[in-house]
Amino acid sequence: MATNRASSQLPTDHFTVSSSSPQQVTSYSTSILQPLADGSIPLDPLQKVMPLVFNFGRRKPELRVQQHQFIYTGYEGVVTRRNVIIEGPTGLGKTRACLASVLPYLLSDPEARLIYTSATVTQVCNVAEEISEILLASKSALSTINATIHIGAEKVKNEYTNCFTRKLNLDNRNKNLSQEQSDISSRNCKECKYYRGLRSNSYKLSSATCLDKHELQRIKESGNCPVGAMRGVSNEARIVVAPHSYLSDLFWIKKYFGSLEKCVIVIDEAHSFLSAAADEPFLSISVGQSSKSVNRIGDNYPISSILEQLNTSHKSDNDLIKSVKESGKAVLHKIQIALSKCQSGQSLKDELISEDLFEFISNLDPKIENFLNEVIHQCDHLLSRNDTKFFHLSAENLSQLFILLRECIRSPIEFFMRYKPSEPSAKIYALHPKTKLRMRLGGSRSVLFSSATISPVTDVADMLGYSTALKIKLNHIFSEENYKHFFIAGINTSLKDEFRDNERSQRQGIQSLSNERVLSLRDRDILTQLFEHAFRPARKKNIGIFCNNILMVQQVAELLRDKSEELGIIVIGFITSKDSIYSNTKQWLRENHEFIWRSILGNQGVINFSDEAVGQLFKDIGKKEHKEKLNRTVVLCAVQGGTLAEGVDYRGDAMEMVITIGLPYPPPSEEILGKIKADYWNMFYEDGRQKAEELAFKQAAFRKLAQSIGRAHRTPRDRAVVIMVDERLLGIKNTSSKNNSYEFLNLRNTAKNLELLQKPVQGFSKNIVIEHIQSSNRAKINEHIKGKNKNWAGVSDADFISFADMEKQIREFYDTKNIQDT
């Protein structure tokens, strides 16, 4: 376990889970939870909640040492008001561990609250169900605790409750009530007969209960508005579970939590949260006419939409509203002029890339910050009044835009901008993720970041701006015998020399990524050999293939399509892009999805073809009875870092082989952005360019790779083959698709990157599939890889194998699994 504390000896013997009935624990001290006079951490409050959180009936839970370490560190952070960063392995039970860390604080202060966030709505609902189980089992012991999910209204209406019921016109009052149901495409809440309940809902959240997706359905069945109920109880629930994205909306936080002083915030799946903070725009502004509306969660602000909202909002004689409208329009006009004058920067297709904001700010009025402050202050005053509620949404949109813009103006060197003169529009990015976090999470009692892939924790703490946080990396809990891993040489997804413009170090010409072929004939030949030898011993199993970008997903899927009958496979997947080049592949994947959904699973009705539906279908087809009926191998093609490669549990037989293709580095068309970020980080570290590039994009890429690898190992019983296809993982790189020109990479850096992956696949001391490479290059490569390095003991000749050897080892691995299952 890695830790930043002087002593890593955690007092786990003081809070083992007792077998006493949780009903006996009925009262707690309401004294302030803080360190004792001698500086030690009071363990009694934690001891009392442990049997409530880990209450599994008569079976006494036996917690692993890693669980004790996780719980105590999180609890220490809450007690001492420090932030916490924990890398905890998959299968640890991080949800319950987080709750155990925070519950003593919630029980000690009736005003204390927990905001528990995760990456996706599916994960949010899973967390809520686990909270429901804990509250239900606790009886009266947790009577002061209740919880709710808070998700998007469209998700509630269209997927979880189907709650929209159109108002009946007087002329239609005698028609069949079934005609009340409207098409999904026209579900405007104002046209729903329960719309009044959206604004004033009478639903009350009982003690020791959680409003989860099942409760939303029951609310709908009782004739109430589930969206209004959810929003209503979010003001008072002690625990609110929501997606990460809601933390981007300053007014969502203010509306439902007010001050964060007594709030603990849990950021589960923290690698995803960090990636969004580092890679997504801090602020997007478009000046021209736009059909898009303001999206505060996505920090997207079409100025034309804001102006239209101000112009068409309810007419009022209120002087404050008039002032906000006039001042807001004046400032928006100044922003439009300043953007239209931006002309400098590096060219990238139809965009200009400015490495800072000095040109943009120089085009603004010198007193712009004073103007922004004045409007922000007026909006705050207006939002505090009940008689101006009809204008609150407009005021919130205007105020948040100006707050974000003010941050940019105050520190122009901390941002860079992508500007598109043809629209014109601008996307402003924060070079340091802490900029977003300081605005969103500042003032909270404690923030607990948790993920299975958030190494190195010290570097992550620096990126989050929490260098003084408690930081630990917990040991892997799965047996290495449950992994059989291979590295494939001869193919990598880097940009080859013949396609590179050396002057700009990016792809030649203006050719769009969608028109490129990322697989050469040589690459296709190697992948074909790989699939033939890997799929034969994996017949009728579920296989996940995770590629470095969406174009690779398409080309791998098409390669498999050509070989599907020969290999005895059926391919499923979901491509989010609306680009026409993907239309044929998307249609084929949809047809495969529908065939399995109807013919194998026996479903009827309207098919739901989405990323979430594809993931569920893949898990359903993993059941033995369905596999026998299909009598084929099912292959899921998805992109690393996407919704099908992160946050989805493919337990047991749902996925028995993972193949990763490529490293999810930024595409060649965006290398310039990675360079800007690396230049920024280079200012703060003496370790040179390598460290700067690690922080700018390399660590994030390996976290995505680790997430993909981890999809098949969700419980300690899961056994799966892991095949990694990118020779850069071995410290080598073919730099040309036309000839065998190899670059030999620094093995020390290679080993450092591998340390970000799961422990069983961190070292390439065996199973390097390389014998398909030309012998003239193979000898040099072998000698390079065998080079001694302090990070591992080295590689012997026996570790270099062929595809046939790989197939034999996979077959033996599955034979062993079958014996164990029997």
ABEGO torsion letter per residue (X at the ends): XBBABABABBBAAAABBBABBAAABABBBABBBBBBAAGBBBAAAAAAAAAAABBAEABBBBBBAAAAAAAAAAAAAAAAGBBBBBBBBBGAGAAAAAAAAAAAAAAABAABBBBBBBABAAAAAAAAAAAAAAAAAAEAAAAABBBBBBBBAAAAAAAAAGABBBBBBAAAAABBAAAABBBAAABBAAABAAAAAAABBABBBBBGBBBBAAAAAAAAAAGBBAAAAAAAAAAABABBBBBAAAAABAAAAAAAAEBAAABBBBBBGAAAAAAAAAABBABBBBABBBABBBBAAAGBBBAAAAAAAAAABBBBABAAAAAAAAAAAAAAAAAAAAAAABABEBBBEABBBBABAAAAAAABBAAAAAAAAAAAAAAAAAAABAAAAAAAAAAAAAAAAAAAAAAAAABAAABBBBBBAAOBBBBBBBABAAAAAAAAABGBABBBBBBABAOBAAAAAAAAGBAABBBBBBBBABBAAABBBBBBBGBBABBBAAABBAAAGBBBEABBAAABBABBAAAAAAAAAAAAAAAAAABGBBBBBBBABAAAAAAAAAAAAAAAAAAGBBBBEBBABABAAAAAAAAAAAAAAAAAAAAAAGBBEBBBBBAAAAAAAAAAAABAAAAAAAGBBBBBBBBBGBAAABGBBBBEAABABBBBBEBBBBBAAAAAAAAAAAAAAAAABAAEAAAAAAAAAAAAAAAAAAAAAAAABABAABBBBBBBBBAAAAGBBBABAABBBBBBBBAAAAAAAAAABBAAAABBABGBBAAABBAAAAAAAAAAAABBBAABAEBBAAABBBAAAAAAAAAAAAAAAAAAAX
